[in-house]
Amino acid sequence: QVQLVESGGGLAQVGGSLRLSCEYFGGNFRFHPMAWFRQAPGKQRELVARITPGDSTIYVESVKGRFTISRDNRKKTVYLEMNNLNPEDTAVYYCNSTNSVFQWGQGTQVTVSS
């Protein structure tokens, strides 16, 4: 059974940066495409960025050029580098696979203050 543990969130100012981490506990990490999702209050969860086992990436339009997703297969960890943050980025951020959706972790809160 896979467990996902997100960390790295916090309070940032507009224009600031944060780096999120998602540790994957279980087998076969390197075979899974992984993604970061976020859910803002009153809104549906949305996919923010995705990375394949071959390191191909896609991003939702609103974060292109500001966020970077990466992975370390040896550490079984997915990262999300977030730069030039704005208040619309405020949400709880989660990671998960996109081909075998595992039980969601607790997420990590990102709050961007103006």
VODO-474231 format. One record per residue (C-alpha): residue in one letter; residue number from 0; z, x, y. Coordinates in Angstrom, 3 decimals. Layout:
% VODO-474231
{marvex = A	tike = NUM	z = Z	x = X	y = Y}
...
This chain:
% VODO-474231
{marvex = Q	tike = 0	z = 0.000	x = 0.000	y = 0.000}
{marvex = V	tike = 1	z = -1.045	x = 1.387	y = 3.365}
{marvex = Q	tike = 2	z = 1.338	x = 1.529	y = 6.289}
{marvex = L	tike = 3	z = 0.194	x = 2.117	y = 9.860}
{marvex = V	tike = 4	z = 2.540	x = 3.436	y = 12.542}
{marvex = E	tike = 5	z = 1.418	x = 3.520	y = 16.157}
{marvex = S	tike = 6	z = 3.110	x = 5.544	y = 18.893}
{marvex = G	tike = 7	z = 2.536	x = 7.083	y = 22.284}
{marvex = G	tike = 8	z = 2.528	x = 4.045	y = 24.506}
{marvex = G	tike = 9	z = 4.558	x = 3.693	y = 27.647}
{marvex = L	tike = 10	z = 4.386	x = 3.085	y = 31.347}
{marvex = A	tike = 11	z = 1.571	x = 4.674	y = 33.306}
{marvex = Q	tike = 12	z = 0.380	x = 4.396	y = 36.866}
{marvex = V	tike = 13	z = -3.121	x = 3.395	y = 37.834}
{marvex = G	tike = 14	z = -5.369	x = 6.359	y = 37.251}
{marvex = G	tike = 15	z = -2.951	x = 7.904	y = 34.803}
{marvex = S	tike = 16	z = -3.375	x = 8.908	y = 31.172}
{marvex = L	tike = 17	z = -1.762	x = 8.272	y = 27.829}
{marvex = R	tike = 18	z = -2.477	x = 9.473	y = 24.319}
{marvex = L	tike = 19	z = -1.832	x = 7.101	y = 21.437}
{marvex = S	tike = 20	z = -1.372	x = 8.142	y = 17.825}
{marvex = C	tike = 21	z = -1.669	x = 6.141	y = 14.635}
{marvex = E	tike = 22	z = -0.258	x = 7.609	y = 11.457}
{marvex = Y	tike = 23	z = -1.699	x = 6.313	y = 8.208}
{marvex = F	tike = 24	z = 0.596	x = 6.336	y = 5.202}
{marvex = G	tike = 25	z = -1.331	x = 5.847	y = 1.989}
{marvex = G	tike = 26	z = -4.392	x = 7.075	y = 0.171}
{marvex = N	tike = 27	z = -8.098	x = 7.344	y = 0.975}
{marvex = F	tike = 28	z = -7.707	x = 7.682	y = 4.741}
{marvex = R	tike = 29	z = -10.795	x = 9.849	y = 5.113}
{marvex = F	tike = 30	z = -13.018	x = 7.161	y = 3.610}
{marvex = H	tike = 31	z = -12.035	x = 4.449	y = 6.067}
{marvex = P	tike = 32	z = -13.607	x = 3.684	y = 9.412}
{marvex = M	tike = 33	z = -10.644	x = 3.269	y = 11.738}
{marvex = A	tike = 34	z = -10.271	x = 1.456	y = 15.017}
{marvex = W	tike = 35	z = -7.936	x = 0.818	y = 17.879}
{marvex = F	tike = 36	z = -7.374	x = -2.775	y = 18.932}
{marvex = R	tike = 37	z = -5.374	x = -4.245	y = 21.776}
{marvex = Q	tike = 38	z = -3.837	x = -7.575	y = 22.585}
{marvex = A	tike = 39	z = -2.862	x = -8.539	y = 26.085}
{marvex = P	tike = 40	z = -0.470	x = -11.429	y = 26.766}
{marvex = G	tike = 41	z = -2.189	x = -14.753	y = 26.227}
{marvex = K	tike = 42	z = -5.375	x = -13.144	y = 24.943}
{marvex = Q	tike = 43	z = -6.923	x = -12.543	y = 21.566}
{marvex = R	tike = 44	z = -6.798	x = -9.151	y = 19.926}
{marvex = E	tike = 45	z = -9.928	x = -7.159	y = 20.729}
{marvex = L	tike = 46	z = -11.465	x = -4.044	y = 19.266}
{marvex = V	tike = 47	z = -11.322	x = -1.177	y = 21.754}
{marvex = A	tike = 48	z = -12.803	x = 1.770	y = 19.876}
{marvex = R	tike = 49	z = -13.928	x = 2.602	y = 16.364}
{marvex = I	tike = 50	z = -14.548	x = 5.848	y = 14.507}
{marvex = T	tike = 51	z = -16.327	x = 6.227	y = 11.188}
{marvex = P	tike = 52	z = -15.505	x = 8.737	y = 8.459}
{marvex = G	tike = 53	z = -18.387	x = 10.790	y = 9.860}
{marvex = D	tike = 54	z = -16.891	x = 10.716	y = 13.381}
{marvex = S	tike = 55	z = -19.416	x = 8.318	y = 14.903}
{marvex = T	tike = 56	z = -17.749	x = 6.296	y = 17.625}
{marvex = I	tike = 57	z = -18.227	x = 3.039	y = 19.492}
{marvex = Y	tike = 58	z = -16.316	x = 1.627	y = 22.444}
{marvex = V	tike = 59	z = -15.953	x = -1.702	y = 24.135}
{marvex = E	tike = 60	z = -17.811	x = -1.605	y = 27.444}
{marvex = S	tike = 61	z = -14.676	x = -1.796	y = 29.564}
{marvex = V	tike = 62	z = -13.308	x = 1.530	y = 28.271}
{marvex = K	tike = 63	z = -16.492	x = 3.580	y = 27.960}
{marvex = G	tike = 64	z = -16.162	x = 6.892	y = 29.731}
{marvex = R	tike = 65	z = -12.378	x = 6.536	y = 29.985}
{marvex = F	tike = 66	z = -11.110	x = 6.347	y = 26.394}
{marvex = T	tike = 67	z = -11.810	x = 8.709	y = 23.504}
{marvex = I	tike = 68	z = -11.058	x = 7.959	y = 19.871}
{marvex = S	tike = 69	z = -10.675	x = 10.787	y = 17.385}
{marvex = R	tike = 70	z = -9.264	x = 11.401	y = 13.947}
{marvex = D	tike = 71	z = -7.613	x = 14.177	y = 11.983}
{marvex = N	tike = 72	z = -8.177	x = 13.596	y = 8.280}
{marvex = R	tike = 73	z = -5.754	x = 16.344	y = 7.302}
{marvex = K	tike = 74	z = -2.952	x = 14.662	y = 9.247}
{marvex = K	tike = 75	z = -4.175	x = 11.138	y = 8.411}
{marvex = T	tike = 76	z = -3.924	x = 10.273	y = 12.077}
{marvex = V	tike = 77	z = -6.149	x = 8.477	y = 14.561}
{marvex = Y	tike = 78	z = -5.817	x = 9.150	y = 18.275}
{marvex = L	tike = 79	z = -6.799	x = 7.298	y = 21.405}
{marvex = E	tike = 80	z = -6.956	x = 9.368	y = 24.565}
{marvex = M	tike = 81	z = -6.848	x = 7.004	y = 27.538}
{marvex = N	tike = 82	z = -7.704	x = 8.234	y = 31.014}
{marvex = N	tike = 83	z = -8.117	x = 6.587	y = 34.402}
{marvex = L	tike = 84	z = -5.976	x = 3.674	y = 33.287}
{marvex = N	tike = 85	z = -6.038	x = 0.397	y = 35.167}
{marvex = P	tike = 86	z = -3.842	x = -2.729	y = 34.991}
{marvex = E	tike = 87	z = -6.392	x = -4.466	y = 32.736}
{marvex = D	tike = 88	z = -5.550	x = -1.903	y = 30.049}
{marvex = T	tike = 89	z = -2.021	x = -3.310	y = 29.766}
{marvex = A	tike = 90	z = -1.594	x = -4.554	y = 26.199}
{marvex = V	tike = 91	z = -0.057	x = -3.830	y = 22.840}
{marvex = Y	tike = 92	z = -2.305	x = -1.370	y = 21.034}
{marvex = Y	tike = 93	z = -2.780	x = -1.399	y = 17.267}
{marvex = C	tike = 94	z = -4.844	x = 0.575	y = 14.812}
{marvex = N	tike = 95	z = -6.384	x = -0.558	y = 11.566}
{marvex = S	tike = 96	z = -9.272	x = 0.049	y = 9.256}
{marvex = T	tike = 97	z = -12.399	x = -2.002	y = 9.849}
{marvex = N	tike = 98	z = -13.510	x = -2.228	y = 6.243}
{marvex = S	tike = 99	z = -10.179	x = -2.961	y = 4.559}
{marvex = V	tike = 100	z = -7.883	x = -4.562	y = 7.056}
{marvex = F	tike = 101	z = -4.352	x = -3.501	y = 6.207}
{marvex = Q	tike = 102	z = -1.096	x = -5.075	y = 7.252}
{marvex = W	tike = 103	z = -0.782	x = -4.626	y = 10.990}
{marvex = G	tike = 104	z = 1.762	x = -2.184	y = 12.318}
{marvex = Q	tike = 105	z = 4.188	x = -2.884	y = 15.118}
{marvex = G	tike = 106	z = 1.796	x = -1.610	y = 17.742}
{marvex = T	tike = 107	z = 2.621	x = 0.401	y = 20.830}
{marvex = Q	tike = 108	z = 3.002	x = -1.115	y = 24.280}
{marvex = V	tike = 109	z = 0.916	x = 0.252	y = 27.121}
{marvex = T	tike = 110	z = 1.789	x = -0.920	y = 30.603}
{marvex = V	tike = 111	z = -0.224	x = 0.188	y = 33.610}
{marvex = S	tike = 112	z = 1.493	x = -0.341	y = 36.907}
{marvex = S	tike = 113	z = -0.161	x = -0.469	y = 40.273}
